[in-house]
């Protein structure tokens, strides 16, 4: 009896971990983005909303804002910007997890154990930090144009209610927006908000080391390896790390969203936005939408990282012989 040969794609997944990391990361990111998209729309609108004298802010609290959008724009309004988000997630998570895992291997120091076998130490905090920063920079440069499009699509139907001074003819979709921005604003428009986005790399530099640390603490506590952690343990580790990182680094998101809308360019305009926010509400203005963001990021992080771990485990458990 002859043994059936494994499909070529499965062989590739087993031979090249970067491919499985990319597939798992992109799939996990897409699942999470779809589930929390309505909260992302609310968060973005609260972030870019400007105080106008004599005008009550239209978007304030999470559930009230969701109700306003659903009533005025229907379900379509709650899912504005989902297409560029999904398009961006393929390169975003594919690049991120691939670079992250690759850098962990490169930056890990080889050593000999008691039996003289060469192994790699991949759990040093510095290794996780360096890997997270490198992966974050790679994804920011790769996907920034799509995040600009996402932000503009999420707010364009509510520009008047948000008090925005920048008005544009509506974009018909993701590709139309990319084409229009490239023609009208050039590279500067496509890379608007790059400066705060690069600052935001500190988010993953905080999140992933905490995530790895918590995983290993939970594994030690349960006397097992990190790959054997259960669903609840992975959710706890991912949620905790995401909440801590999001709260610490949140101000950069507000500045980035406003720069996306204004189209000032990668760096130009950041100082102006900071001054405007201080004038509008002081330090509090930099945390507009933070509550919505925490409500959004906790399940998003849990879904993303849990899915990534489980998909990767499933791929690694497949038989190729």
Buried (B, 14 or more C-beta within 10 A) or exposed (E): EEEEEBEEEBBEBBEEBBBBBBBBBBBBBBBBBBBBBBBBBBBBBBBBBBEEEEEEBBBEEBEEBBEBBBEEBEEEBBBBBBBBBBBBBBBBBBBBBBBBBBBBEEBBEEEEEEEEEEEBEBBBEEBBBBBBBBBBBBBBEBBBBBBBBBBBBBBBBBBEBBBBEEEBEEBEEBEEBBEBBEEEBEEBBBBBBBBBBBBBBBBBBBBBBBBBBBBBEBBEEEEEEBEEBEEEBBBBBBBBBBBBBBBEBBBBBBBBBBBBBBBBBBBEBBEEBBEBBEEBEEEEBBBBBBEBBBBBBBBBBBBBBBBBBBBBEEBEEEEEE
